[in-house]
Amino acid sequence: MKELGRMESARIARCSYRSLTVVIALSENSKYLDICNEICLRFKELKVGSFDLTYSLPDHPNCLLQSDMDLHMMLMCLTMLKISFVDILVKDLVSSNNDNGDQKWEESDHTASNHAMSNREVSNRTAPLSCTLESRSAIDENDHFGDSRLDGGNAYLSQYWKEYISHDGQRFEGGVTEFRNKLCKYAAHMRFRIAYVKNDKERVLAECFKKISDGCNWRIYACLCRGNGFFYIRSLNNVHTCTPVVDEQKSKMMSSKVVSSVLVDQIREKPTIKPADIVKDFKQKYGLDISYHSAWHGKVLAKSEVHGNESLSYNQLVQYRDALMSTNPGSHCVLECDPTTSRFQRLFICYGACIEGFRWCRPLLFIDATYFKSKYKGQLIGATGRDGNQGFFPFAFAIVDSENKENWSWFFENLAKVLTPQGRTITFVSDHNKDVIEAVSNIFPTSHHAFCLNHLKEKLGSKYPPTNGKLFRDGIVERFMKCAHAPTEAAFEFNMRNLKEEGGAPVQTFLDNLPKENWSSAHFKGNRYGEMCKNASESFHSWILELCALPICQMLEGIRIKLMVMVSERSREAGQWCSVLCPEMEKTLSEMLTVGQHWNASRSSTSVFEVHAEVSVMVDLVNHFCSCHDWQIKGFPCAHALVAVQKNSGCMYDYIDDYFKLSYYRRSYATLISPIPDTKDMMHEGSEDVILPPLIKKGRPRTKTIKSVGKVPRAITCSRCGAVARHNKKTCTAKF
């Protein structure tokens, strides 16, 4: 146990010097000198006193580490922030003589030195003490090259690129690829261009681009060692006699391949970053101007390196489906491809944990679709529920090649296969989309279908041109919302008359194909629990937004991992709650009690009461009815009902639906999602299943959510044949 405690209190330091990193264990008894000695032991060219140490904390990237007190404070901060790893940067110091002849150590940041020392001090700089620092003497002569400072005095992230090329015999274990990459970064930071004289897999000879114009003798030659596959610098003249390149608008050395090597870690954390933001980041963080093309293509290369080839990812879907079904029993996963071309068509996934958990959620599903941001586009359709704590509950999702009638019907058919065994009447909430409406009515004839009010508001507002003015349009939309929220049919008719009088013909046209049973609270036959919009599905799509830019298998894994973590976290949190209702519903209950604390109630019969509020209302406790209709619409007792319950000396929790109780919430997340083994290299022996990616049209993929209009396309008159149809003179096929 003592050994385990020591391991838990230990911290790992990643000490980086030039392009190498070593790992050192730290404990409460570690001393500053111990760290210095260990660094000198691992990096043979260093000596104690010839370097400085800095470390980084969140929002503080350059913290000094110079004494035991600094080390103690660093460990305390790591403990408080619950961080197990810390990055320590080892910086060389250069020995120089000041005007009095006393020796002092200075940081080898050449640009900063130029600002801090006079020309005389620069000329008097002595040779470095260690062999590694000696190898950098050639760079010292190029102090007029490079600029490693931000406007505020902080160093650019590219300041360490000047260490990539330093001396004869320098080794590059990544071969010619690593050598070329570091050579370009070195040249970009030092503000000069190189010209390749020879450039192949076994040897690279490069010279300064200004050799002919300025007679610069900078030169480097490196070649391959066949024994170990490493690249070595065989000769290096690292002295420039030309002037640095400062008039280039874009850095010629920052090709897309070099940019991609810088972007790898950033793409792993944020795959949806835009090329314009990449250009901006390079300017702010590296002090380099790169072209938009280099940023765009560099992002593509970085994504391919991090997440693999997008087209090959489709061929892994069969293995992924089989692995999912074997590790998560009870799941429903359907993969379909075109039988003639073997190209991907659609995929449906509903985890067994979600099927079981949804039994304890309200019978309510929000339907929505969003576009992919990957190369092969497509759409993701999601069915999302609500748990007892008002959180979104991801139930099922599908990936389809396009949004059409066939795919919508296929999606709801698969939903029916997992929902029908539960024997519940489901209420669906979606946009006013004719394909969705038809699919729900055909496959779930007994279910109820509600239209999202936010979508209807946008659709109604679009009926009026901007010339009508924003104030007028907002007034029409406000009257429409009063109709939608009207609790009784009489209130609905009153508000509807006002809407039609004010809105005129556009409102009448809008309402003609809009059955009031699908959007009016007074006429809706099912129970939508007060949910007038599809916010839950939009929350789900925002939750997985960044994953939509990944190759399909990586995206599926990302969604599964997020679901697995979410289910586990909510299950753990629910185990710590001790209330009857979920916390959000307990809060709502408390608010309702506060609203009605000054009201009185009079008994009419055993279960019927008259509550005297601003206006008197009738409450029937047995039938869960209140004449304000809030109880019926939301499925949760209103303030009037709670006053009646207190008057009846009853228990308030007896009148609250079980779906809002903690016991149901715990059961919703009782079944966990299991990990899936890495399927990247899995292959079915003898399997002939080959899945090709879908065909794509040229152009960039959509990045915005689908906005379904749900209306019949406008008919046009062909000027060639005169027919009213969906073609024009150019596409007319009529024969004369």
N, C-alpha and C positions, 0 to 999 in steps of 0.2 A: 504493500500500500504506500509506503514511503517513496519507493521508486516511482510508482505511478504519479504521486503528487509532484515529484520533482519534474517528471516529463510534462505534466500539465502546466507547470509554472515556467518551463523553458521557452525561449524564443529563438527563432532561426534568423540569422543575419545573412543576407545575400550580398557579399562584398564584390563589387565590380571594379575592375581596373582595365582600362582600354576596352578590348573586345572580349575579355575573359571574366568569368564569375566563379567564385568559390563560396561554399556554404559553411558557416560557422555557427555553432550552438552557443547561446548566451544563457546565463542563469543569474540569480540574485547575487552570487558571489563573484561574478566576472569583474575584471578590472580593465581599465582603459589600456594599460600597458600590455595586458595579456592579448587584447585584440590586435594591437600593433605588432606584437611579436608573431602572432599567428599569421597575419597578412604578409609579413616579411618572409616567413617560412614557406608560404605557398607561392608568393611571387618573388623569385630569387633575386630579381634585379632591384628590389626595393630595400631601403634601410630605414630604421626608425629615425624619424625626424625629417625624412625627405618627402613626406606627403602629408596631406590634410584629409580628414574624414568628415563627410557630411551625410545626413540621412534625411528621409522624407516622411512626413506625416500628412494626413488629409488636410488640404489647403495650405500646407507649409512644406514646400518641396526642398528647401535648403536649410536644414537645421544643423548647426555646428556640433561636432563631437570631438572635444579637445581635452576632456578630463574625466576623472571618476564621477564627479558630480553630474556632468553632462550625460554619462552613461546611465547613472541611476535615474535621472529624470526621464531619459528615453524609455527605460524599462517600465517606469511608472505610467507613462503615457500609453504604451502598448497594452499594459494591463487594463487600464481604464477604458480604452477603445476596443478591447477584446480582439487585438490583432496579434497573430502568431508569427508573421513574417515582417521583416523590415529590410529595406534596401539601403545599403551603405555604399557611397561612392568614394573611391580612392582617387585623390587628385595629386598629381606630381607638383612638387615645389622646385623652383629653379634657384640655384645659389648665385648671388650677385654682390658686388662691393658697392657700398654707398660712398658718398663724397669723403667721409672721414676714414675710409679704409676698413670699417667694421663690416663683418660679413652678416648678411641677413637672408632669410628665405622668403621667396615670393611665389605666388601661385602662377603657374605657367599658362595663364590666359593671355595670349599675346595682344589682343586688342585692348584689354583692360590695362596691360602694362604700358602700352603706347600712350594712354591717357594719364597714367600715374607717374611715369618717369620721363626725364628729359632725354634728349638725344645723346647726351654724354653718358648717362647711366646705361642706355641701351648698348652703346659701343663698348662699355666696360664690363658687360655681362661675361662671367667666367664660365668655364666648362662645367657641365653637370657632374655630380659625384658618381651616380650609378651608371651601369652600362646601358640601362634602358633609356635614361635621360640623355646619355650621349647620342643615342640613335636619333634623338629628336633635334639635334643641333642644326640639321639642315633645314628643318621647319622654322627654326628661330630666325633664320636669315630671310624668311618670307613673311615677316611680321606685317608688311603692308598688304598682304592678301588676307581675305576672310574678315568676317564681322560677326562675332559671337555674342553680341549684346543686344538686348531689347531696348526700346526707348527708355524704359524705367530703370535700366541698369542690370536687369536679370539676364541670365545667359539663355541664348537660344538652345533648343534641344539638339540642334545640329553642331553644337560646339565640340562634341566628341568625335565628329566625323574626321576632324583633322588628325586624329590618331590612327586612322585606318591604314594610312600609308606612311611608314616611318623609316625603315632601314632595310639594308640588304639581308637576305636570308629570312625575311618575315614569311610566316606560314599561313596558308589559307586552307583550312580543312574541307571547306565546301567546294574546293576545286575552282575551275575557271568562272563558274557562275558567281560564287562569293567574291572572287577577286574583281571581276568587272563591276559588280554592284558597289563594292566599297571604293573602288577607284573613281567611279562616277560621283559618289557622295562626297568623297574627298575633294574632287575638282569643283563640285558645286559649292561647297562650303568655302573653299579657298579662292573662289571667284576667278577661275580660269577654265579654259576649254582644252580638251585633249583631242588629238587626231591619231587614229589607229594606223600604224604602218603594217603590222601583222596582227591578225586577230582570228584565231581558231581555237579548237578545243585543247590544244597542247601547248600553245605559246601565244603570248600577247606582247607586242611592242608598241608603245604609245609615246608620243611626243607632244610638246606644247603646241597648241593651234597657231601660235604666233611665232613659230620657229622661222618661217620665211620672212614675215613682215618685220619682226623685231629682232630676229636672230637669237631667240630664247633657246637655251640649251637644256631645258628641263626634259628628262627622259626616264622611262621606266621599262624594264624588260623582266617578264616573269614567265615561267614554264612549268609544265607538269612533271611531277616525280612519279614514274611508272610504278615504283615499289609500293607506295601507299596511296596514290591517287590525289595527293595534296598539291597545291600550287605554291610555288616559292618565288619571291622576288630575287632575281639573280644580279641585277644591277639597277641602281637608282641614283640619278643626279637630281636631287630635290631642291635645286636652287633656281629660282626664276630671275631672269634679267629683263623681263617685259613688265608692262603695267597690267594690273588686274582688270578683268572685264566687268565694267560697272554700268555700261550703257545698254545692256541687253534687257528687253522688256520681259522676256521669258527665259528661264535657265535652260540652255541647250542640253545640259548634262542630265536633267531630271526627266528621263524617258518614262514611259508608262511602266516598264518593268522595275525601274528604280522606285517609282512612286508606290507600286504595289508592295514592295518589300517594307516600306514604311507604314503602309496602311493595314497590314495583316492583323495586328492586335486591335486596331480601332474597328475594323470590319467585324471581328469576332464579337465585340461588345455592342456595336451599333451597325448592323448590316444595311440599314435604310438611309445611311448618310448620303447627302446629295453631292454631286461633283462640285457644285458651286461652293458648298461648305468646305469641301476638301481643299479647294484653291485658297479659300480664306484662311483655313487652319495652317496651311503651309506657309503663308505669308506671316501670320502672327506668331507661330511657334518655331518655325525654322528660318524665317527671314528670307524665304525663297519665293520667287514668282514662277508658277508652273502654268501651263496651258490647260484650258478646259478639257481638251482631248486627252491629255496625259492623265488628268484626274479621273475622267470617265473610264478610260480603258484600264487605268491602274486599279480602279475599284473592281472592274470585272475580273482582272487577273487575281486580285487579292481574294475575292469571293470564291473563285475556283480553287485557290490553294487552301483556303480555310474549310470550305464546305464541299469540295469535290465538284466533279463535272455534273451539270444539271441534266443533260440528256441521259447519262448513265444512271442517274438516281431513279429514273422511272423503271429501269430494268431490275431494281432491287425491291420493287413493290410486292412481288409474289413472296419473296422471302420474309419481308416485313409483315405481310398479312398473316402468314403461317406462324411466325414468332409471336405476334400479338394474340392470336387465338389460343396458342398453347400456354402462354404465360398468364393470360387474363381470362379464365373460364367464364362462360356466360356472355361474352362479348358478341356483338353482331358486326361483322366486317364483310363487305361485298366489294369486289374489284371486277370491273368490266372493261374489256378492250374491244376494238373493232375486229371482228373475226377475219376479215379479209386483209387488212393492213397491219394488224397487231399494234395499232396505235392506241394509246391511253384514251379512255372516254370518261370514266367516273369511278369514284371510290366513296363508300359510305362506312363510317366508323361510329359505333356506339359501345362504349366500354361496359362490361358487366357491372362494375361498381356504380356507373351512372344509371344503369337500368334499375338496379336494386335501390339506389338512393332516391331516385325520382318517385318511388312509391310513397315516400314520406314527405314529398313536396306538394304544393298546390297543383291541381290538374290544369296547369296553365303553361303554354309554350309560346315563346316569341320567335318568329321566323324572320331571318334577314340574310342578305348575301353581300359579299364584298369581293373586290377584284384582287388578284394576285399582283405582286410587283416583280415577279421573277421573269425570266426570259420567255417562258412558254405560256405565260398569262393564265387564263382560266379563272374560275370563280370558286369561292368557298361559301357554302350554304350552311348556316348554323341554326340549330333548335336549342333555345336556352330557356331554363325555368327560373323560378324564384324559390329560395329556401326560406325557412322560418324566420331568419334574421334579416330578411330583405336583401340578401346578397344574391348575385346571379349564380345559377346552377347550370354549368355546361352539360347538356344532355347528349346531343348527337351533332355530327357535322358531316358534310360531304364535299368532295372536290369534283367539280364537273368541268368539261371543256368549254361550255358556254351556258348561258342562262336562256333556256327555251322551255316550251311546254312539255316536251318529252322528259327532260331532266327534272323538272319540278314534280311531275307525276311519279317518276322513279324514286325521288327523295321521299315523298310522302308514303309511297308503298313500303319502303323500308322502315319508315317510322311506324307504320301500322303493324309490322311484324313484331316490334318490340313493345308497342303500347297496348295492342289488343289483349294479350294475356293478363294485363293488369285490370281489365274490366272497368275502366273509368271513362267518363265523358270528358274529353279534353277541350279546353278553350284555346284557340289559336289567335295570336295577335300578329299582324303583318301589315305591309304596305297594301294599298289598293292596286293589286296586280291581278290582271285577268287570268293569267296562267295559274297563279296560286289559288285564286278563288275557285277555279274549275277543279283543281286537284283536291282541295279540301272537301268540296261538295261531293265529289265522286268517291273518294277513298274513306272519308270520315263523315258519312251522311248524317250521323246523329250529333256530331260535334258542333260547337259554336265558333263563329269566325268574327273577330273584331278587327276593324281597321285602325291603324296608328293615326292618332289625331295630328301629330306633328307633320306627317306626310300629307294629310288632307289639307292642313293649313297652307302648306307651301303650294299645293296644287290649286287651291282656291285663289290664293294671291296672284298666281301666274295668269289667271283669267283676265286680270286688269292690267293694261299697259302702264308704263311709268308715268305717262302723261296725266293719269288720273290722280297722281300724288300719293305719297306714302301714307299720309294721314287718313285718306279715304279708304285705302286698301286695309290698313290696320283696323279701321272701324268695322269693315265688312267681316274680317276674320274674327274680331271680338264678338260680333253678333252670332257668328257660326259656332263659336266655342260655348256661348250661352245655351244654344240649342243642344249641343253635345252633352253638356253637364246638367241639363235640366232634369230634376229627379222624377217628375211626373209627366204624364202625357199632356195634361192641360198646360203646364209650364212650357213644354216643348212646342206646342202649337202656337202659343203666344209669342215666343221668341222667333219661331219660324216665320210668322207673318211679318214681323219687323225686318227680318233678314231679307225676305223676298221684296218687300217694298223699297228697301234701301239699295239692294244689290242689283235689281233689274234682271235683264235677260241672261247675263253671264252666270248669275247664281242659279237661275232656273236650269240652264244647260248643265251646270255642275251637278245639281241634285238629281237630274233625270236618271242617271246611271249609278246612283249611290243609294242603295237600300238603307233606310233609316235603322233597320234592325242590326246593322253591322257597325254603327258608330254612335248611336244615341243611347245614353244610359237609361232613359225612360222606356225604350223599346227593346233593349238587348235582352235576349231570353236566357242566356247563360250567366255564369258567375266569373267576372273578370277581376274580382278582388280590387277594384278601384284602379286597375292598371289601364290607363288610356293611351299609352304610347309604348313602343317597343324598346324602351331604354335598356332593358336587360340584355337584349341581343347586341345592341350597340356597345355596351360595356364589354361584352365578350370579344367582339371584333377589335376593339381598341386594345384589349388585353393581349391579343395575339398579333397585333399589327406588325411588329418588327419581324416576326417569324414568316410572314407572307412573302418576304423577299428571298427566302432560302430555297434551295432545291427541295423537291417534294418530300423525299424521305427525311431530310434533316428538319423540314418544317413539321412533319408528322411527329417526329421524335421530340421536337421542341414543345409542341402542344401537349403531348403525353406527359412530359416531365413537369410542365407547369400544372397540369391537372393533378398529377400524382402528389406534387408538393402542396397544392391548394387543399386537396382532400385530407392529407395528413395533418396539415396545420390547423384546419378547421376542426378536425376530430380531436386534436390535442387541446385546442382552446375550449371546445365544448365540455371536455372533461373537467375543466377548472371552474365552469359556471355552476352556480348553485340556486338559480332562480327557477320559477315555474315556467315563465315565458323566456324567449330569447331576449338578449339585452335590448335590441332595438325596439322590440314590441313592449317590453317593460317600460321603456322610455315613453312610448306612445300612450300606454295605459296611464302612466303618471300624468302626462299632459292632459288627457281627457278628464281625469279626476279633478285636476286643478281648474279646468274650464267650468265644470258643473258644481263646484264646492259650495256656491251660494244659492243654488236652485233648490226648490222644494218639490215634493212629489205627493200626489194624492192617489189612494188606492181606489180602483173602480171594481175590480174583481180579484180573484186569487192571483192572476198573473198579469192583469192589465192595470196600467197606471197612467195618470196624467201628470206630466212633468211641467212645472211652471218656470219657464225660462224667459227669454225676451218675448217669445210667443209660446203658448201652451202646445205641447205635442203629446201624442199617445204612444205608449210603449207596451208591446205584448211580449213578455219574456219567454213564453212557451214557443211562440212562432218566430222568435228572433226578428221582431218587426218594430220599426220606429217610423212615425209619420214624417220625419225629416228625410227618410230613405237612405241616410248615410250608412246605417248598419247593413242594410241589404246590398248596397252597392259595393262597399269595401270589404264586407265579410268580417268586420271587426266592430265590437260594440262602440257606439258613439257616446258622447258625454251624457245624453238623455238616458240611454239605456243603463249606464253605470249608476246614475242617480236612482233609477228604479230598482236596480239590484240591491243597492244599499238600503233603500226603503223596505225592501222585502227581506232584509237580513240574510241575503244569500251570499254565496261565494262567487266573486267576479270571474274566477278562472273557469267556472262551470259553463259560462256563456261565451267562452272564447274558443274558436276553432282549434282543433288539435294541431293543425299545420303550423301554428304560431308557437307551439310549446317546445320546451327544450328537449323533451323526450323524443319528439319526432325529428328534431334537428340532429340529435346525436345519431339516430338511425339513418338519417340521410347520408352521413359520412362514416358510417360504421364499416362499410366495405371499401377496402383500399385498392388502389391501382398498383399493379406489380411492375417492377422493372423489366425491360426487354433487353436481351443480350445484343451486343453490337452486331448488326447485320451487314456491315459494310463489305466484309470479305466472305460472307456466307454464300455458298453456291449449292444448288441442288444437283447432285451427281446424276447425270443422265437426263436432266430436265431440259425440255425444249422450249420452255416458256420464255419468250423474249418480248418485252414491252418497249415500244418506241414512244418517244414524246409526241404530243399532239402537234399537228401542223399549225404554224403561226403565220399571221400576216405581218408585213413589214411595219415598222414604227414602234414607238415606245409603248410599253404596257400601261394600262390605266393604273392610277394610284388612288383614285377616289372611290368611295362606296357607291354601289349601284343605286340609282334613284329610279324606282319603278314608277311609271306613270299610269299604267293600267288602263290605257285608252286605245280605241281602235285607230290604227294608222290613218292619216288623212288621205282620202282618195284624190287622185289628180286626173286631169283630162289630157289624153294623148293628142297632140296637135297633128299627128300623122293619120291615125285611124279614127280619132274622135271618141274612143271608148273611155269611160270613167273607170279607171283601174289603178294598179300600182306600177305603172310603167310610163315612160315618156317617149318622145320621138326617137331618141338615140337607142333605147332598149326595146323598141316595138318590134314584134315578130309577125305581125299580121301580114297575110299575103293578099296582093291585089291582082 
